[in-house]
Amino acid sequence: MHLVDSDITGEAVLARIVKSKNEPVLFYCNGVKCGRAANATAKAVSWGYTKVYYYALGMAQWKERGCLSCADNFRAPIETHPP
């Protein structure tokens, strides 16, 4: 599913795609200088999603490496803490 961070205007938008807050969700950008994945990641974490990941190198690098899964390049899941 392709969803631009500016389309995530509220929790309900993400909830239509990611049905459970315990389901893994991956955000990616257009490279390390892009902050859109980080913004989307922060939103998801603030809404209580617990398995949030983002791919820091961008899709060009992903494709260049021929990856289906590049787990070594994923940033660690963001830790969530109860308020």
N, C-alpha and C positions, 0 to 999 in steps of 0.2 A: 504494500500500500504506500503510495506516495502522498505525503501531506506536508505542505509548506508550513514553517513555524508561524507565519502570520495568519494562517488559516485556523490555528489552534487558539480560538478566541475565548474559550472557556473549557472547563473540565468536561462538559457534556460532549463536546466535539471529539475529544480523545476517547471518551468512554464509548462512543458509537463504534470505534475501531478496535480498541483494546478492552475487551469485555470484563476482565478481572484486573484488579490493581496488583495482583500477584503474578500476572502473566508477563514474561519478558517483553520489553519494548526497546527497540534500537533506533537511535537517531543518528543521522550522518549529515555531513556538510559537503561543501565543495573544496575541501582542503583545510589545512591548519589555520589559515588566516580568517576563515569564515566562522562567525559566531552564532549562526542560526541554530545549529544542533545543540550548542550549549544552552541557548535560550529555551529551546523546546524541552531539553532535559530538566532544566531548573523548574519549568512549569509542571512537568509530570511529577517530579519529586514533591513539589509543594502541594500537589493534589493527592499525595499518599501512595503513588505507584512505588513499588518496592524493588522491582528488578529492572532498573533503568540503565541503559548502556548507550554510549555513543562512540562512533568510529571517527577517530580524530584525523585521519589522513585524507579522507574524502573518497568519493566514488572513482575518480580517475586512478588513484593508487590501487584501489580495490580491484578494478578491472585489469590494470596493468599486471598485477600479481596473479591474475587468473583465479582469484579466490572465490570460493563459495562460503568459506568461513575463515576469517583472519583473526582468531581469538587472541593472538599475541599482540595485536594492535588495538584491541578494545581497551578503553580506559576502564578501570575498575568500577564496579557499580557504586553509585553514590550512596553513602551510608545515610540512612534515615534515622532520626531520633525522635522519640515521642516529645510533644511539646512540654 
